[in-house]
Amino acid sequence: MVIFSGTRMQDYNILVTFHHNDRWRAEREVIEILRDVGLELEDLMESTVPGLLYLRVAGSGKDAVRKLRKFAFRFPEMFRSTHRWTPIEEWVSSTPEAMVSAAKIFGGRLRKDERWKMEVVKRHYQEGSTMDIILMLTDPIDAGDVDLEDPEKIIKVEIIGDFAGFSLVDPEEYLDINEVRVERGLMKIY
């Protein structure tokens, strides 16, 4: 059963982006797709950031997004309103100290021979440029080679106001529907 609640952002394990004028369709699409894939949606909450939903699914957000990505390759037309599905493993304060500490922990999970990159998206956060944040967070990571074109792992950092969500994902554990559509030979959606 889906409960639309006002719980804390840190209780959610997937972020979903959508066109900010299409919230109702995006919410309906999320509910239908999760049902079709066999995933249990425990809660859905609209962010204060236009075009962003927080989801809490049963189990791992990474496992859920992996299943959603496979589904998207089979049925890309089902994703009409949602754009990116990003799992979140841990929420921390968006202070530089807390984010650097989290980056060290997530970077510590990388193997020495692994190719990786970091992606940062910031919303309602004015502390430095995205590039400054990436430099600050990657500086203490001593693992593998940075590979911006073909990484084996991606450290995802989603900064939203006072909090930052972190995850370490394989490319199959993150879903950008336009990347799937292009790979399938279809046009992007906007």
C-alpha positions in Angstrom: 0.0 0.0 0.0 1.3 3.4 -0.9 1.2 6.1 1.8 1.8 9.7 0.8 3.4 11.0 3.9 5.3 13.9 5.3 8.2 11.9 6.7 11.8 12.9 6.4 13.7 13.0 3.1 16.4 10.8 4.7 13.9 7.9 4.9 13.8 7.5 1.1 16.1 5.3 -1.1 15.4 6.5 -4.6 15.2 9.9 -6.3 13.1 10.3 -9.4 13.2 13.4 -11.7 10.4 14.5 -13.9 9.3 17.6 -15.8 8.2 20.0 -13.1 4.8 20.6 -14.7 3.9 16.9 -14.9 3.8 15.8 -11.2 0.5 14.0 -11.3 1.5 11.9 -14.4 4.9 11.2 -12.9 3.5 10.0 -9.6 1.0 7.8 -11.5 3.8 6.5 -13.7 6.0 5.6 -10.7 3.2 3.7 -9.1 2.3 1.8 -12.2 5.9 0.9 -13.3 6.9 -0.3 -9.8 3.8 -2.5 -9.7 4.6 -3.9 -13.2 8.2 -4.6 -12.2 7.0 -6.3 -9.0 8.6 -3.8 -6.6 6.8 -2.6 -3.4 6.5 1.1 -3.1 6.3 1.9 0.6 6.1 5.7 0.3 6.3 8.5 -2.2 6.9 12.1 -1.3 7.2 15.2 -3.5 10.3 17.3 -2.9 10.3 21.0 -2.3 12.5 21.0 -5.4 10.2 21.1 -8.5 10.5 18.0 -10.6 11.8 15.7 -7.9 10.2 12.8 -6.1 11.4 10.8 -3.2 10.6 7.1 -3.2 11.0 4.5 -0.5 10.8 1.0 -1.9 11.1 -2.3 0.0 14.7 -3.6 0.0 17.7 -2.0 -1.7 17.2 1.0 -3.9 20.1 -0.2 -6.1 18.5 -3.6 -6.7 15.2 -1.8 -7.5 16.8 0.5 -10.0 18.7 -2.4 -11.6 15.3 -4.1 -12.2 13.8 -0.9 -13.4 16.6 -0.4 -15.9 16.1 -3.9 -17.3 12.4 -3.1 -17.6 13.1 0.2 -19.3 15.2 -1.6 -22.0 12.3 -3.9 -22.7 9.5 -1.2 -22.5 11.0 2.3 -22.9 7.6 3.6 -23.9 6.3 3.1 -20.4 8.6 5.9 -19.1 6.9 9.0 -20.5 7.0 11.4 -17.6 9.9 10.3 -15.4 13.5 10.9 -16.5 16.2 9.7 -14.0 15.9 7.1 -11.2 18.8 7.4 -8.7 19.3 5.0 -5.7 20.4 6.6 -2.5 22.3 4.4 0.0 23.0 7.0 2.7 21.9 10.5 3.6 24.3 12.9 5.4 24.3 16.5 6.3 25.4 18.7 3.3 28.2 20.4 5.4 31.6 20.0 3.7 32.9 18.0 6.6 30.0 15.4 6.5 30.2 15.1 2.8 34.0 14.6 2.7 33.6 11.9 5.4 30.9 10.1 3.4 33.0 10.4 0.2 35.9 8.8 2.0 33.7 5.9 3.1 32.2 5.4 -0.3 35.6 5.8 -2.0 36.9 3.2 0.4 34.5 0.7 -1.2 36.3 1.1 -4.6 39.0 -1.5 -5.5 42.5 -0.3 -6.4 42.1 -1.6 -9.9 38.6 -0.1 -10.5 37.8 2.7 -13.0 35.4 5.2 -11.4 34.0 8.7 -11.5 31.9 10.9 -9.3 28.7 12.7 -10.3 27.3 15.5 -8.2 23.9 17.2 -8.6 23.1 20.1 -6.3 19.7 21.6 -5.7 19.0 24.5 -3.3 22.6 24.5 -2.3 24.8 27.5 -2.8 28.1 26.4 -1.3 30.6 26.4 -4.2 30.4 25.3 -7.7 29.7 21.7 -8.7 33.3 21.4 -9.9 34.6 22.7 -6.5 32.4 20.2 -4.7 33.7 17.3 -6.9 37.3 18.3 -6.3 36.7 18.6 -2.5 35.0 15.1 -2.4 37.4 13.2 -4.7 40.6 14.6 -3.2 40.7 12.1 -0.2 39.8 9.1 -2.4 42.8 6.9 -3.1 41.4 4.2 -5.4 41.7 3.0 -9.0 41.8 5.4 -12.0 39.3 8.1 -12.6 37.5 7.4 -15.9 34.9 9.9 -17.0 33.9 8.0 -20.2 33.6 4.4 -19.2 33.7 3.9 -15.4 33.1 0.6 -13.7 31.6 2.4 -10.6 30.0 5.8 -10.1 29.8 7.6 -6.8 26.5 9.5 -7.0 26.1 12.6 -4.8 22.7 14.3 -4.8 22.8 17.5 -2.7 19.4 18.9 -1.8 19.5 21.8 0.6 20.8 20.6 4.0 21.3 17.0 3.0 23.3 15.0 0.6 22.5 11.5 -0.7 25.4 9.2 -1.5 25.5 5.9 -3.4 28.1 3.8 -5.2 26.6 2.3 -8.3 27.4 0.2 -11.3 26.2 1.8 -14.5 23.3 -0.8 -14.4 22.1 0.5 -11.0 21.2 3.9 -12.3 18.5 4.8 -14.8 18.5 7.7 -17.2 15.6 7.0 -19.5 17.0 9.2 -22.3 20.2 7.2 -22.2 18.2 4.0 -22.6 16.1 5.5 -25.4 19.2 6.6 -27.3 20.8 3.2 -26.8 17.6 1.6 -28.2 17.6 3.9 -31.2 14.7 6.0 -30.0 14.3 9.8 -29.6 14.8 11.5 -26.3 11.9 12.7 -24.2 11.7 16.1 -22.6 
